[in-house]
Amino acid sequence: MSYAAYKMMHWPTGIEHCASGFITHSTADFTPRIPAVAADDLDSEWPTSTKSIGPVPNLITVAANVLEVYIVRIQEESSSPTDSKAATEPKRGGVLAGVSGASLELVCHYRLSLYCF
């Protein structure tokens, strides 16, 4: 059995390399939102709002001779007080603050040739 076939048949341990990078989009595509400050009240504080999540890099994986690129889709938490589910769940902190879910979308799938011509 070839090495590539072995890695494809035993897929739970098949990922050999994993990296992140901006392949399908650029970090320049993200425009940060700057809240407006009232000009007449200079002592007012910045409005308290959740930070929007910046650009998320693509996930690149290699298993045997297969290279795959994924887009990471982030679902941000809703800040509306009418959302009953958000009111019942405890707030999480740390890295996932403001994120209610994430999913991977396959962008491209390449079978790499192992032969040199």
Secondary structure, DSSP 8 states (H G I E B T S, - for coil): --HHHHHHHSGGG---EEEEE-SSS-GGG---------SS-TT--------------EEEEEETTEEEEEEEEEEE----TT-HHHHHS----GGGTTEEEEEEEEEEEEE------
